[in-house]
Amino acid sequence: MYEGNNAINKAYFVSQNEDYLLLLLSEELKQPLIAINQLSEINRTDVVAQSIGVQSKRALRTIDNIMLCRRIHSGQIKLHFEPTHIGETARQVSITMNDMLTQQACSSRLILQNELGVMNADKRVVRAILESLWQGLALASLGKDQIICSASRTKGGIRVSLRLKNDNLTAVSMVLSDNSMQPVKGLAGPAADLIAAKELCRVAGLSLTKTSRSIGVTIPFSQQLQLL
Amino acid sequence: MNLPAVLLIDSARTSKTSFQKYFADEYTILTVSTADDAINLLSDTDIQPQCVVVEMTLAGHSGFEFLYEFRSYSDWATLPVIIYTSIDISAVVLESRSWKALQVTDYLYKPISSLSDVRDSITRAVSAA
């Protein structure tokens, strides 16, 4: 019994230390990225500065989404359900991604079903999942592609899915099915985002589903209080 | 020409430099690194900024501690304060009574806020004061 408690305490201590280490690491990484953002904003006419600025914004979103996942997982923050318009959230995320898509020579298309309605959901988590998916797909694409984001009502909830117009998500499949824990050449970037999306879904009790053509998340009606 | 003064409290040197460059034509940016330096500057000199911009993670006293002290002085009770920070403050905190008591004019999260957002926020704060 004593040994069991000791092991639990030790595991808790290690977990707390890991969380703290991750927090410190993320804060340290954020500072230079924020500085890059500010400098790129000051040098608006410098194309290279703009390009670096776009990349640093993406890295900041990735860090924030990973930290959000970790904080929910460790119980530091709880899911905060509020009336959320999933379609509008998808639209806002797609706008946020414009700079990055331009840099990747990608375009975007949003297909939102009419009257998606308002659901009770953790807006921040939904947004973080969609951001991670957008970023993962944009980085996994080889450029000159179109990311199509669609949101529709299904039997179980509202499903938001993303797909590439000209690619069959081979790279995405590799990232999500690879358990070697080794960065795949050229896929380390999208891997961070796609795994963040997968883990965010897991801690929020949602499931990330992938078909041969698309990847997406369903926000289920069963967990939600229907408001409208 | 006398430009309106804005006090930036931030330990990051790059933030201070960026502010001074970005707002050079619009505001006189006064910069300090700690909460203590900010209180000393405001109490020991005639400088009266029109707005204060604070990072919450500071060496020594935190931005929260600064705000509690700052708001306790009647002279500065209504001076606009904008939080521009790398700390992601949750919606629950932002909606709390204790946060509202600090009369924060605006909260901007650095990773997703541009200097242009800061400019808009300062302009709104100064014109409303």
Boltz contact constraints between the chains, C-beta under 6 A:
constraints:
  - contact:
      token1: [A, 30]
      token2: [B, 86]
      max_distance: 6.0
  - contact:
      token1: [A, 34]
      token2: [B, 110]
      max_distance: 6.0
  - contact:
      token1: [A, 35]
      token2: [B, 14]
      max_distance: 6.0
  - contact:
      token1: [A, 38]
      token2: [B, 18]
      max_distance: 6.0
  - contact:
      token1: [A, 38]
      token2: [B, 115]
      max_distance: 6.0
  - contact:
      token1: [A, 41]
      token2: [B, 114]
      max_distance: 6.0
  - contact:
      token1: [A, 41]
      token2: [B, 115]
      max_distance: 6.0
  - contact:
      token1: [A, 42]
      token2: [B, 21]
      max_distance: 6.0
  - contact:
      token1: [A, 42]
      token2: [B, 22]
      max_distance: 6.0
  - contact:
      token1: [A, 60]
      token2: [B, 111]
      max_distance: 6.0
